[in-house]
Amino acid sequence: MGAERCNFSSWQLVCRVLGVEYCETKSNLMQAAEDTLERLIRLARFQREALESGSEGTAAAIDQELEQTFGEKERRLGALYEHTREHGC
Ligand SMILES: [Zn+2]
């Protein structure tokens, strides 16, 4: 008896269990937003460590990267909210 291969991603599985329609686009947009948030967290932590160790130059250099990533987070979350509103998913 061979095990049936599961072609569902974890989100698809969750949606199926909950009886909610799965939207691939929403899933991709959510993943993109989560990746950017994760990057923001890492950058902020890196900056705090730089400040703690007295590397003010490094901390200042991270500022620009943080601001760019924050802008990206705004765009990605905006795209997610817009899709959810228009698609009703
Ligand atoms: Zn959708």
PDB file of the backbone (N, CA, C, O) and the ligand in Angstrom, with CONECT records:
HET     ZN  A 101       1
ATOM      1  N   MET A   1       0.840  -1.192   0.000  1.00  0.00           N
ATOM      2  CA  MET A   1       0.000   0.000   0.000  1.00  0.00           C
ATOM      3  C   MET A   1       0.879   1.248   0.000  1.00  0.00           C
ATOM      4  O   MET A   1       1.543   1.536   0.996  1.00  0.00           O
ATOM      5  N   GLY A   2       0.889   1.975  -1.083  1.00  0.00           N
ATOM      6  CA  GLY A   2       1.740   3.167  -1.169  1.00  0.00           C
ATOM      7  C   GLY A   2       1.055   4.369  -0.579  1.00  0.00           C
ATOM      8  O   GLY A   2      -0.150   4.566  -0.739  1.00  0.00           O
ATOM      9  N   ALA A   3       1.835   5.161   0.101  1.00  0.00           N
ATOM     10  CA  ALA A   3       1.282   6.389   0.677  1.00  0.00           C
ATOM     11  C   ALA A   3       0.963   7.364  -0.450  1.00  0.00           C
ATOM     12  O   ALA A   3       1.746   7.542  -1.383  1.00  0.00           O
ATOM     13  N   GLU A   4      -0.187   7.982  -0.341  1.00  0.00           N
ATOM     14  CA  GLU A   4      -0.587   8.946  -1.367  1.00  0.00           C
ATOM     15  C   GLU A   4       0.227  10.214  -1.200  1.00  0.00           C
ATOM     16  O   GLU A   4       0.382  10.731  -0.093  1.00  0.00           O
ATOM     17  N   ARG A   5       0.734  10.697  -2.293  1.00  0.00           N
ATOM     18  CA  ARG A   5       1.555  11.918  -2.190  1.00  0.00           C
ATOM     19  C   ARG A   5       0.688  13.140  -1.955  1.00  0.00           C
ATOM     20  O   ARG A   5      -0.342  13.336  -2.600  1.00  0.00           O
ATOM     21  N   CYS A   6       1.138  13.957  -1.010  1.00  0.00           N
ATOM     22  CA  CYS A   6       0.381  15.169  -0.700  1.00  0.00           C
ATOM     23  C   CYS A   6       0.931  16.339  -1.505  1.00  0.00           C
ATOM     24  O   CYS A   6       2.100  16.700  -1.366  1.00  0.00           O
ATOM     25  N   ASN A   7       0.104  16.919  -2.331  1.00  0.00           N
ATOM     26  CA  ASN A   7       0.537  18.046  -3.157  1.00  0.00           C
ATOM     27  C   ASN A   7       0.134  19.392  -2.569  1.00  0.00           C
ATOM     28  O   ASN A   7       0.330  20.441  -3.183  1.00  0.00           O
ATOM     29  N   PHE A   8      -0.423  19.341  -1.388  1.00  0.00           N
ATOM     30  CA  PHE A   8      -0.881  20.588  -0.776  1.00  0.00           C
ATOM     31  C   PHE A   8       0.221  21.246   0.039  1.00  0.00           C
ATOM     32  O   PHE A   8       0.964  20.579   0.758  1.00  0.00           O
ATOM     33  N   SER A   9       0.314  22.554  -0.084  1.00  0.00           N
ATOM     34  CA  SER A   9       1.209  23.291   0.795  1.00  0.00           C
ATOM     35  C   SER A   9       0.503  23.364   2.146  1.00  0.00           C
ATOM     36  O   SER A   9      -0.681  23.041   2.242  1.00  0.00           O
ATOM     37  N   SER A  10       1.213  23.782   3.185  1.00  0.00           N
ATOM     38  CA  SER A  10       0.592  23.821   4.506  1.00  0.00           C
ATOM     39  C   SER A  10      -0.621  24.758   4.527  1.00  0.00           C
ATOM     40  O   SER A  10      -1.619  24.469   5.187  1.00  0.00           O
ATOM     41  N   TRP A  11      -0.529  25.901   3.790  1.00  0.00           N
ATOM     42  CA  TRP A  11      -1.655  26.837   3.779  1.00  0.00           C
ATOM     43  C   TRP A  11      -2.865  26.238   3.096  1.00  0.00           C
ATOM     44  O   TRP A  11      -3.998  26.401   3.548  1.00  0.00           O
ATOM     45  N   GLN A  12      -2.608  25.540   1.999  1.00  0.00           N
ATOM     46  CA  GLN A  12      -3.713  24.904   1.274  1.00  0.00           C
ATOM     47  C   GLN A  12      -4.412  23.896   2.183  1.00  0.00           C
ATOM     48  O   GLN A  12      -5.637  23.772   2.189  1.00  0.00           O
ATOM     49  N   LEU A  13      -3.595  23.187   2.943  1.00  0.00           N
ATOM     50  CA  LEU A  13      -4.131  22.173   3.849  1.00  0.00           C
ATOM     51  C   LEU A  13      -4.984  22.817   4.934  1.00  0.00           C
ATOM     52  O   LEU A  13      -6.078  22.349   5.247  1.00  0.00           O
ATOM     53  N   VAL A  14      -4.456  23.908   5.504  1.00  0.00           N
ATOM     54  CA  VAL A  14      -5.187  24.628   6.555  1.00  0.00           C
ATOM     55  C   VAL A  14      -6.529  25.115   6.010  1.00  0.00           C
ATOM     56  O   VAL A  14      -7.563  24.969   6.661  1.00  0.00           O
ATOM     57  N   CYS A  15      -6.499  25.702   4.796  1.00  0.00           N
ATOM     58  CA  CYS A  15      -7.723  26.212   4.183  1.00  0.00           C
ATOM     59  C   CYS A  15      -8.729  25.094   3.950  1.00  0.00           C
ATOM     60  O   CYS A  15      -9.931  25.272   4.144  1.00  0.00           O
ATOM     61  N   ARG A  16      -8.225  23.946   3.533  1.00  0.00           N
ATOM     62  CA  ARG A  16      -9.115  22.822   3.254  1.00  0.00           C
ATOM     63  C   ARG A  16      -9.777  22.327   4.537  1.00  0.00           C
ATOM     64  O   ARG A  16     -10.970  22.025   4.562  1.00  0.00           O
ATOM     65  N   VAL A  17      -8.979  22.249   5.597  1.00  0.00           N
ATOM     66  CA  VAL A  17      -9.499  21.794   6.887  1.00  0.00           C
ATOM     67  C   VAL A  17     -10.554  22.774   7.407  1.00  0.00           C
ATOM     68  O   VAL A  17     -11.579  22.372   7.958  1.00  0.00           O
ATOM     69  N   LEU A  18     -10.278  24.069   7.220  1.00  0.00           N
ATOM     70  CA  LEU A  18     -11.199  25.096   7.716  1.00  0.00           C
ATOM     71  C   LEU A  18     -12.362  25.342   6.757  1.00  0.00           C
ATOM     72  O   LEU A  18     -13.311  26.053   7.087  1.00  0.00           O
ATOM     73  N   GLY A  19     -12.280  24.753   5.583  1.00  0.00           N
ATOM     74  CA  GLY A  19     -13.335  24.951   4.602  1.00  0.00           C
ATOM     75  C   GLY A  19     -13.295  26.334   3.979  1.00  0.00           C
ATOM     76  O   GLY A  19     -14.323  26.856   3.548  1.00  0.00           O
ATOM     77  N   VAL A  20     -12.110  26.928   3.931  1.00  0.00           N
ATOM     78  CA  VAL A  20     -11.940  28.261   3.360  1.00  0.00           C
ATOM     79  C   VAL A  20     -11.281  28.111   1.989  1.00  0.00           C
ATOM     80  O   VAL A  20     -10.424  27.249   1.789  1.00  0.00           O
ATOM     81  N   GLU A  21     -11.690  28.958   1.057  1.00  0.00           N
ATOM     82  CA  GLU A  21     -11.107  28.868  -0.270  1.00  0.00           C
ATOM     83  C   GLU A  21      -9.664  29.360  -0.255  1.00  0.00           C
ATOM     84  O   GLU A  21      -9.349  30.405   0.314  1.00  0.00           O
ATOM     85  N   TYR A  22      -8.809  28.587  -0.888  1.00  0.00           N
ATOM     86  CA  TYR A  22      -7.387  28.926  -0.906  1.00  0.00           C
ATOM     87  C   TYR A  22      -7.077  29.860  -2.068  1.00  0.00           C
ATOM     88  O   TYR A  22      -7.523  29.622  -3.190  1.00  0.00           O
ATOM     89  N   CYS A  23      -6.310  30.928  -1.807  1.00  0.00           N
ATOM     90  CA  CYS A  23      -5.920  31.848  -2.864  1.00  0.00           C
ATOM     91  C   CYS A  23      -4.395  31.877  -2.978  1.00  0.00           C
ATOM     92  O   CYS A  23      -3.695  32.312  -2.064  1.00  0.00           O
ATOM     93  N   GLU A  24      -3.912  31.413  -4.094  1.00  0.00           N
ATOM     94  CA  GLU A  24      -2.465  31.335  -4.334  1.00  0.00           C
ATOM     95  C   GLU A  24      -1.802  32.722  -4.279  1.00  0.00           C
ATOM     96  O   GLU A  24      -0.735  32.892  -3.690  1.00  0.00           O
ATOM     97  N   THR A  25      -2.459  33.701  -4.903  1.00  0.00           N
ATOM     98  CA  THR A  25      -1.904  35.062  -4.931  1.00  0.00           C
ATOM     99  C   THR A  25      -1.769  35.613  -3.519  1.00  0.00           C
ATOM    100  O   THR A  25      -0.736  36.175  -3.153  1.00  0.00           O
ATOM    101  N   LYS A  26      -2.836  35.442  -2.725  1.00  0.00           N
ATOM    102  CA  LYS A  26      -2.793  35.930  -1.349  1.00  0.00           C
ATOM    103  C   LYS A  26      -1.675  35.247  -0.566  1.00  0.00           C
ATOM    104  O   LYS A  26      -0.966  35.886   0.211  1.00  0.00           O
ATOM    105  N   SER A  27      -1.531  33.961  -0.777  1.00  0.00           N
ATOM    106  CA  SER A  27      -0.495  33.204  -0.097  1.00  0.00           C
ATOM    107  C   SER A  27       0.894  33.748  -0.454  1.00  0.00           C
ATOM    108  O   SER A  27       1.749  33.898   0.419  1.00  0.00           O
ATOM    109  N   ASN A  28       1.113  34.041  -1.732  1.00  0.00           N
ATOM    110  CA  ASN A  28       2.404  34.589  -2.171  1.00  0.00           C
ATOM    111  C   ASN A  28       2.648  35.983  -1.604  1.00  0.00           C
ATOM    112  O   ASN A  28       3.759  36.309  -1.184  1.00  0.00           O
ATOM    113  N   LEU A  29       1.589  36.808  -1.598  1.00  0.00           N
ATOM    114  CA  LEU A  29       1.724  38.167  -1.068  1.00  0.00           C
ATOM    115  C   LEU A  29       2.012  38.143   0.431  1.00  0.00           C
ATOM    116  O   LEU A  29       2.795  38.948   0.935  1.00  0.00           O
ATOM    117  N   MET A  30       1.371  37.208   1.136  1.00  0.00           N
ATOM    118  CA  MET A  30       1.596  37.074   2.572  1.00  0.00           C
ATOM    119  C   MET A  30       3.037  36.655   2.846  1.00  0.00           C
ATOM    120  O   MET A  30       3.690  37.173   3.752  1.00  0.00           O
ATOM    121  N   GLN A  31       3.514  35.715   2.052  1.00  0.00           N
ATOM    122  CA  GLN A  31       4.881  35.234   2.223  1.00  0.00           C
ATOM    123  C   GLN A  31       5.878  36.372   2.002  1.00  0.00           C
ATOM    124  O   GLN A  31       6.845  36.520   2.749  1.00  0.00           O
ATOM    125  N   ALA A  32       5.629  37.174   0.963  1.00  0.00           N
ATOM    126  CA  ALA A  32       6.514  38.302   0.650  1.00  0.00           C
ATOM    127  C   ALA A  32       6.516  39.307   1.798  1.00  0.00           C
ATOM    128  O   ALA A  32       7.571  39.820   2.171  1.00  0.00           O
ATOM    129  N   ALA A  33       5.342  39.591   2.358  1.00  0.00           N
ATOM    130  CA  ALA A  33       5.237  40.539   3.474  1.00  0.00           C
ATOM    131  C   ALA A  33       5.957  39.987   4.707  1.00  0.00           C
ATOM    132  O   ALA A  33       6.662  40.717   5.404  1.00  0.00           O
ATOM    133  N   GLU A  34       5.773  38.702   4.964  1.00  0.00           N
ATOM    134  CA  GLU A  34       6.420  38.082   6.126  1.00  0.00           C
ATOM    135  C   GLU A  34       7.937  38.103   5.984  1.00  0.00           C
ATOM    136  O   GLU A  34       8.650  38.344   6.958  1.00  0.00           O
ATOM    137  N   ASP A  35       8.431  37.853   4.778  1.00  0.00           N
ATOM    138  CA  ASP A  35       9.878  37.879   4.540  1.00  0.00           C
ATOM    139  C   ASP A  35      10.450  39.260   4.832  1.00  0.00           C
ATOM    140  O   ASP A  35      11.521  39.384   5.427  1.00  0.00           O
ATOM    141  N   THR A  36       9.730  40.299   4.411  1.00  0.00           N
ATOM    142  CA  THR A  36      10.205  41.667   4.627  1.00  0.00           C
ATOM    143  C   THR A  36      10.171  42.024   6.113  1.00  0.00           C
ATOM    144  O   THR A  36      11.080  42.684   6.616  1.00  0.00           O
ATOM    145  N   LEU A  37       9.125  41.589   6.814  1.00  0.00           N
ATOM    146  CA  LEU A  37       9.039  41.839   8.251  1.00  0.00           C
ATOM    147  C   LEU A  37      10.191  41.144   8.982  1.00  0.00           C
ATOM    148  O   LEU A  37      10.778  41.698   9.911  1.00  0.00           O
ATOM    149  N   GLU A  38      10.495  39.946   8.554  1.00  0.00           N
ATOM    150  CA  GLU A  38      11.590  39.189   9.153  1.00  0.00           C
ATOM    151  C   GLU A  38      12.916  39.927   8.946  1.00  0.00           C
ATOM    152  O   GLU A  38      13.764  39.980   9.837  1.00  0.00           O
ATOM    153  N   ARG A  39      13.069  40.494   7.746  1.00  0.00           N
ATOM    154  CA  ARG A  39      14.281  41.246   7.416  1.00  0.00           C
ATOM    155  C   ARG A  39      14.388  42.513   8.277  1.00  0.00           C
ATOM    156  O   ARG A  39      15.473  42.885   8.724  1.00  0.00           O
ATOM    157  N   LEU A  40      13.246  43.162   8.497  1.00  0.00           N
ATOM    158  CA  LEU A  40      13.216  44.352   9.365  1.00  0.00           C
ATOM    159  C   LEU A  40      13.670  44.002  10.781  1.00  0.00           C
ATOM    160  O   LEU A  40      14.445  44.735  11.395  1.00  0.00           O
ATOM    161  N   ILE A  41      13.180  42.882  11.283  1.00  0.00           N
ATOM    162  CA  ILE A  41      13.534  42.445  12.631  1.00  0.00           C
ATOM    163  C   ILE A  41      15.040  42.203  12.729  1.00  0.00           C
ATOM    164  O   ILE A  41      15.683  42.606  13.698  1.00  0.00           O
ATOM    165  N   ARG A  42      15.592  41.539  11.713  1.00  0.00           N
ATOM    166  CA  ARG A  42      17.023  41.230  11.723  1.00  0.00           C
ATOM    167  C   ARG A  42      17.856  42.512  11.667  1.00  0.00           C
ATOM    168  O   ARG A  42      18.841  42.654  12.391  1.00  0.00           O
ATOM    169  N   LEU A  43      17.451  43.442  10.800  1.00  0.00           N
ATOM    170  CA  LEU A  43      18.185  44.705  10.661  1.00  0.00           C
ATOM    171  C   LEU A  43      18.137  45.521  11.958  1.00  0.00           C
ATOM    172  O   LEU A  43      19.144  46.085  12.384  1.00  0.00           O
ATOM    173  N   ALA A  44      16.952  45.573  12.577  1.00  0.00           N
ATOM    174  CA  ALA A  44      16.793  46.336  13.822  1.00  0.00           C
ATOM    175  C   ALA A  44      17.655  45.735  14.928  1.00  0.00           C
ATOM    176  O   ALA A  44      18.270  46.456  15.713  1.00  0.00           O
ATOM    177  N   ARG A  45      17.689  44.413  14.976  1.00  0.00           N
ATOM    178  CA  ARG A  45      18.497  43.735  15.993  1.00  0.00           C
ATOM    179  C   ARG A  45      19.989  44.010  15.761  1.00  0.00           C
ATOM    180  O   ARG A  45      20.749  44.251  16.699  1.00  0.00           O
ATOM    181  N   PHE A  46      20.383  43.966  14.485  1.00  0.00           N
ATOM    182  CA  PHE A  46      21.766  44.223  14.086  1.00  0.00           C
ATOM    183  C   PHE A  46      22.167  45.650  14.471  1.00  0.00           C
ATOM    184  O   PHE A  46      23.275  45.890  14.949  1.00  0.00           O
ATOM    185  N   GLN A  47      21.249  46.584  14.253  1.00  0.00           N
ATOM    186  CA  GLN A  47      21.529  47.979  14.575  1.00  0.00           C
ATOM    187  C   GLN A  47      21.677  48.172  16.089  1.00  0.00           C
ATOM    188  O   GLN A  47      22.560  48.896  16.549  1.00  0.00           O
ATOM    189  N   ARG A  48      20.815  47.526  16.842  1.00  0.00           N
ATOM    190  CA  ARG A  48      20.894  47.631  18.300  1.00  0.00           C
ATOM    191  C   ARG A  48      22.225  47.071  18.810  1.00  0.00           C
ATOM    192  O   ARG A  48      22.856  47.644  19.698  1.00  0.00           O
ATOM    193  N   GLU A  49      22.635  45.942  18.229  1.00  0.00           N
ATOM    194  CA  GLU A  49      23.907  45.334  18.619  1.00  0.00           C
ATOM    195  C   GLU A  49      25.081  46.256  18.281  1.00  0.00           C
ATOM    196  O   GLU A  49      26.048  46.360  19.036  1.00  0.00           O
ATOM    197  N   ALA A  50      24.973  46.925  17.124  1.00  0.00           N
ATOM    198  CA  ALA A  50      26.033  47.852  16.719  1.00  0.00           C
ATOM    199  C   ALA A  50      26.136  49.013  17.715  1.00  0.00           C
ATOM    200  O   ALA A  50      27.231  49.433  18.088  1.00  0.00           O
ATOM    201  N   LEU A  51      24.979  49.517  18.135  1.00  0.00           N
ATOM    202  CA  LEU A  51      24.961  50.620  19.113  1.00  0.00           C
ATOM    203  C   LEU A  51      25.524  50.170  20.451  1.00  0.00           C
ATOM    204  O   LEU A  51      26.305  50.877  21.090  1.00  0.00           O
ATOM    205  N   GLU A  52      25.106  48.967  20.862  1.00  0.00           N
ATOM    206  CA  GLU A  52      25.555  48.430  22.150  1.00  0.00           C
ATOM    207  C   GLU A  52      27.070  48.256  22.193  1.00  0.00           C
ATOM    208  O   GLU A  52      27.700  48.436  23.235  1.00  0.00           O
ATOM    209  N   SER A  53      27.643  47.903  21.042  1.00  0.00           N
ATOM    210  CA  SER A  53      29.088  47.658  21.006  1.00  0.00           C
ATOM    211  C   SER A  53      29.870  48.923  20.643  1.00  0.00           C
ATOM    212  O   SER A  53      31.078  48.876  20.414  1.00  0.00           O
ATOM    213  N   GLY A  54      29.163  50.044  20.595  1.00  0.00           N
ATOM    214  CA  GLY A  54      29.829  51.320  20.336  1.00  0.00           C
ATOM    215  C   GLY A  54      30.181  51.582  18.884  1.00  0.00           C
ATOM    216  O   GLY A  54      30.931  52.513  18.592  1.00  0.00           O
ATOM    217  N   SER A  55      29.647  50.771  17.958  1.00  0.00           N
ATOM    218  CA  SER A  55      29.924  50.957  16.531  1.00  0.00           C
ATOM    219  C   SER A  55      28.876  51.885  15.918  1.00  0.00           C
ATOM    220  O   SER A  55      28.010  51.455  15.155  1.00  0.00           O
ATOM    221  N   GLU A  56      28.974  53.153  16.265  1.00  0.00           N
ATOM    222  CA  GLU A  56      27.958  54.101  15.808  1.00  0.00           C
ATOM    223  C   GLU A  56      27.955  54.270  14.291  1.00  0.00           C
ATOM    224  O   GLU A  56      26.907  54.508  13.690  1.00  0.00           O
ATOM    225  N   GLY A  57      29.128  54.146  13.678  1.00  0.00           N
ATOM    226  CA  GLY A  57      29.219  54.246  12.220  1.00  0.00           C
ATOM    227  C   GLY A  57      28.433  53.137  11.547  1.00  0.00           C
ATOM    228  O   GLY A  57      27.703  53.376  10.585  1.00  0.00           O
ATOM    229  N   THR A  58      28.584  51.924  12.057  1.00  0.00           N
ATOM    230  CA  THR A  58      27.859  50.779  11.509  1.00  0.00           C
ATOM    231  C   THR A  58      26.361  50.965  11.716  1.00  0.00           C
ATOM    232  O   THR A  58      25.561  50.707  10.816  1.00  0.00           O
ATOM    233  N   ALA A  59      25.992  51.417  12.915  1.00  0.00           N
ATOM    234  CA  ALA A  59      24.578  51.639  13.225  1.00  0.00           C
ATOM    235  C   ALA A  59      23.973  52.658  12.255  1.00  0.00           C
ATOM    236  O   ALA A  59      22.840  52.493  11.802  1.00  0.00           O
ATOM    237  N   ALA A  60      24.730  53.707  11.942  1.00  0.00           N
ATOM    238  CA  ALA A  60      24.241  54.735  11.027  1.00  0.00           C
ATOM    239  C   ALA A  60      24.098  54.160   9.608  1.00  0.00           C
ATOM    240  O   ALA A  60      23.160  54.492   8.884  1.00  0.00           O
ATOM    241  N   ALA A  61      25.038  53.302   9.232  1.00  0.00           N
ATOM    242  CA  ALA A  61      24.989  52.693   7.894  1.00  0.00           C
ATOM    243  C   ALA A  61      23.766  51.792   7.741  1.00  0.00           C
ATOM    244  O   ALA A  61      23.205  51.678   6.651  1.00  0.00           O
ATOM    245  N   ILE A  62      23.362  51.164   8.817  1.00  0.00           N
ATOM    246  CA  ILE A  62      22.202  50.266   8.777  1.00  0.00           C
ATOM    247  C   ILE A  62      20.904  51.063   8.621  1.00  0.00           C
ATOM    248  O   ILE A  62      19.903  50.548   8.123  1.00  0.00           O
ATOM    249  N   ASP A  63      20.940  52.338   9.057  1.00  0.00           N
ATOM    250  CA  ASP A  63      19.753  53.200   8.962  1.00  0.00           C
ATOM    251  C   ASP A  63      19.122  53.207   7.579  1.00  0.00           C
ATOM    252  O   ASP A  63      17.914  53.023   7.428  1.00  0.00           O
ATOM    253  N   GLN A  64      19.972  53.424   6.563  1.00  0.00           N
ATOM    254  CA  GLN A  64      19.465  53.516   5.196  1.00  0.00           C
ATOM    255  C   GLN A  64      18.797  52.204   4.765  1.00  0.00           C
ATOM    256  O   GLN A  64      17.726  52.200   4.159  1.00  0.00           O
ATOM    257  N   GLU A  65      19.450  51.115   5.091  1.00  0.00           N
ATOM    258  CA  GLU A  65      18.930  49.784   4.757  1.00  0.00           C
ATOM    259  C   GLU A  65      17.583  49.557   5.450  1.00  0.00           C
ATOM    260  O   GLU A  65      16.646  49.011   4.868  1.00  0.00           O
ATOM    261  N   LEU A  66      17.518  49.997   6.722  1.00  0.00           N
ATOM    262  CA  LEU A  66      16.282  49.862   7.498  1.00  0.00           C
ATOM    263  C   LEU A  66      15.144  50.657   6.855  1.00  0.00           C
ATOM    264  O   LEU A  66      14.016  50.176   6.743  1.00  0.00           O
ATOM    265  N   GLU A  67      15.464  51.881   6.438  1.00  0.00           N
ATOM    266  CA  GLU A  67      14.432  52.731   5.838  1.00  0.00           C
ATOM    267  C   GLU A  67      13.935  52.161   4.520  1.00  0.00           C
ATOM    268  O   GLU A  67      12.735  52.181   4.247  1.00  0.00           O
ATOM    269  N   GLN A  68      14.851  51.649   3.699  1.00  0.00           N
ATOM    270  CA  GLN A  68      14.456  51.032   2.430  1.00  0.00           C
ATOM    271  C   GLN A  68      13.572  49.811   2.662  1.00  0.00           C
ATOM    272  O   GLN A  68      12.566  49.609   1.982  1.00  0.00           O
ATOM    273  N   THR A  69      13.976  49.003   3.643  1.00  0.00           N
ATOM    274  CA  THR A  69      13.221  47.784   3.940  1.00  0.00           C
ATOM    275  C   THR A  69      11.848  48.129   4.509  1.00  0.00           C
ATOM    276  O   THR A  69      10.868  47.429   4.253  1.00  0.00           O
ATOM    277  N   PHE A  70      11.785  49.224   5.290  1.00  0.00           N
ATOM    278  CA  PHE A  70      10.501  49.655   5.835  1.00  0.00           C
ATOM    279  C   PHE A  70       9.565  50.075   4.697  1.00  0.00           C
ATOM    280  O   PHE A  70       8.374  49.767   4.715  1.00  0.00           O
ATOM    281  N   GLY A  71      10.125  50.784   3.705  1.00  0.00           N
ATOM    282  CA  GLY A  71       9.341  51.177   2.532  1.00  0.00           C
ATOM    283  C   GLY A  71       8.827  49.960   1.775  1.00  0.00           C
ATOM    284  O   GLY A  71       7.693  49.933   1.297  1.00  0.00           O
ATOM    285  N   GLU A  72       9.682  48.966   1.680  1.00  0.00           N
ATOM    286  CA  GLU A  72       9.298  47.734   0.991  1.00  0.00           C
ATOM    287  C   GLU A  72       8.177  47.028   1.750  1.00  0.00           C
ATOM    288  O   GLU A  72       7.249  46.485   1.150  1.00  0.00           O
ATOM    289  N   LYS A  73       8.278  47.046   3.072  1.00  0.00           N
ATOM    290  CA  LYS A  73       7.235  46.443   3.921  1.00  0.00           C
ATOM    291  C   LYS A  73       5.900  47.134   3.670  1.00  0.00           C
ATOM    292  O   LYS A  73       4.868  46.470   3.572  1.00  0.00           O
ATOM    293  N   GLU A  74       5.910  48.489   3.563  1.00  0.00           N
ATOM    294  CA  GLU A  74       4.689  49.250   3.313  1.00  0.00           C
ATOM    295  C   GLU A  74       4.067  48.845   1.975  1.00  0.00           C
ATOM    296  O   GLU A  74       2.856  48.644   1.878  1.00  0.00           O
ATOM    297  N   ARG A  75       4.907  48.730   0.949  1.00  0.00           N
ATOM    298  CA  ARG A  75       4.405  48.368  -0.383  1.00  0.00           C
ATOM    299  C   ARG A  75       3.835  46.955  -0.403  1.00  0.00           C
ATOM    300  O   ARG A  75       2.778  46.709  -0.984  1.00  0.00           O
ATOM    301  N   ARG A  76       4.545  46.031   0.234  1.00  0.00           N
ATOM    302  CA  ARG A  76       4.095  44.638   0.212  1.00  0.00           C
ATOM    303  C   ARG A  76       2.811  44.438   1.013  1.00  0.00           C
ATOM    304  O   ARG A  76       1.916  43.707   0.591  1.00  0.00           O
ATOM    305  N   LEU A  77       2.727  45.093   2.172  1.00  0.00           N
ATOM    306  CA  LEU A  77       1.491  44.981   2.956  1.00  0.00           C
ATOM    307  C   LEU A  77       0.342  45.658   2.204  1.00  0.00           C
ATOM    308  O   LEU A  77      -0.788  45.171   2.212  1.00  0.00           O
ATOM    309  N   GLY A  78       0.644  46.786   1.556  1.00  0.00           N
ATOM    310  CA  GLY A  78      -0.370  47.488   0.769  1.00  0.00           C
ATOM    311  C   GLY A  78      -0.904  46.604  -0.342  1.00  0.00           C
ATOM    312  O   GLY A  78      -2.109  46.563  -0.587  1.00  0.00           O
ATOM    313  N   ALA A  79      -0.001  45.895  -1.016  1.00  0.00           N
ATOM    314  CA  ALA A  79      -0.399  44.995  -2.104  1.00  0.00           C
ATOM    315  C   ALA A  79      -1.268  43.860  -1.569  1.00  0.00           C
ATOM    316  O   ALA A  79      -2.235  43.446  -2.208  1.00  0.00           O
ATOM    317  N   LEU A  80      -0.910  43.368  -0.392  1.00  0.00           N
ATOM    318  CA  LEU A  80      -1.682  42.286   0.226  1.00  0.00           C
ATOM    319  C   LEU A  80      -3.093  42.761   0.570  1.00  0.00           C
ATOM    320  O   LEU A  80      -4.072  42.082   0.259  1.00  0.00           O
ATOM    321  N   TYR A  81      -3.197  43.940   1.218  1.00  0.00           N
ATOM    322  CA  TYR A  81      -4.503  44.467   1.617  1.00  0.00           C
ATOM    323  C   TYR A  81      -5.356  44.769   0.389  1.00  0.00           C
ATOM    324  O   TYR A  81      -6.561  44.518   0.378  1.00  0.00           O
ATOM    325  N   GLU A  82      -4.703  45.320  -0.659  1.00  0.00           N
ATOM    326  CA  GLU A  82      -5.429  45.654  -1.871  1.00  0.00           C
ATOM    327  C   GLU A  82      -5.984  44.403  -2.530  1.00  0.00           C
ATOM    328  O   GLU A  82      -7.137  44.376  -2.960  1.00  0.00           O
ATOM    329  N   HIS A  83      -5.168  43.382  -2.606  1.00  0.00           N
ATOM    330  CA  HIS A  83      -5.629  42.126  -3.216  1.00  0.00           C
ATOM    331  C   HIS A  83      -6.792  41.523  -2.423  1.00  0.00           C
ATOM    332  O   HIS A  83      -7.796  41.092  -2.991  1.00  0.00           O
ATOM    333  N   THR A  84      -6.632  41.505  -1.109  1.00  0.00           N
ATOM    334  CA  THR A  84      -7.666  40.926  -0.243  1.00  0.00           C
ATOM    335  C   THR A  84      -8.992  41.660  -0.420  1.00  0.00           C
ATOM    336  O   THR A  84     -10.058  41.045  -0.454  1.00  0.00           O
ATOM    337  N   ARG A  85      -8.905  42.998  -0.532  1.00  0.00           N
ATOM    338  CA  ARG A  85     -10.108  43.806  -0.687  1.00  0.00           C
ATOM    339  C   ARG A  85     -10.783  43.548  -2.041  1.00  0.00           C
ATOM    340  O   ARG A  85     -11.997  43.364  -2.126  1.00  0.00           O
ATOM    341  N   GLU A  86      -9.945  43.542  -3.106  1.00  0.00           N
ATOM    342  CA  GLU A  86     -10.497  43.381  -4.446  1.00  0.00           C
ATOM    343  C   GLU A  86     -10.981  41.965  -4.734  1.00  0.00           C
ATOM    344  O   GLU A  86     -11.990  41.759  -5.407  1.00  0.00           O
ATOM    345  N   HIS A  87     -10.243  41.005  -4.212  1.00  0.00           N
ATOM    346  CA  HIS A  87     -10.543  39.602  -4.520  1.00  0.00           C
ATOM    347  C   HIS A  87     -11.545  39.017  -3.529  1.00  0.00           C
ATOM    348  O   HIS A  87     -12.187  38.004  -3.805  1.00  0.00           O
ATOM    349  N   GLY A  88     -11.671  39.666  -2.376  1.00  0.00           N
ATOM    350  CA  GLY A  88     -12.584  39.160  -1.345  1.00  0.00           C
ATOM    351  C   GLY A  88     -12.125  37.837  -0.759  1.00  0.00           C
ATOM    352  O   GLY A  88     -12.936  36.998  -0.367  1.00  0.00           O
ATOM    353  N   CYS A  89     -10.822  37.666  -0.708  1.00  0.00           N
ATOM    354  CA  CYS A  89     -10.303  36.373  -0.196  1.00  0.00           C
ATOM    355  C   CYS A  89      -9.702  36.522   1.212  1.00  0.00           C
ATOM    356  O   CYS A  89      -9.225  35.543   1.786  1.00  0.00           O
TER     357      CYS A  89
HETATM  358 ZN    ZN A 101      -7.139  36.272  -3.617  1.00  0.00          ZN2+
END
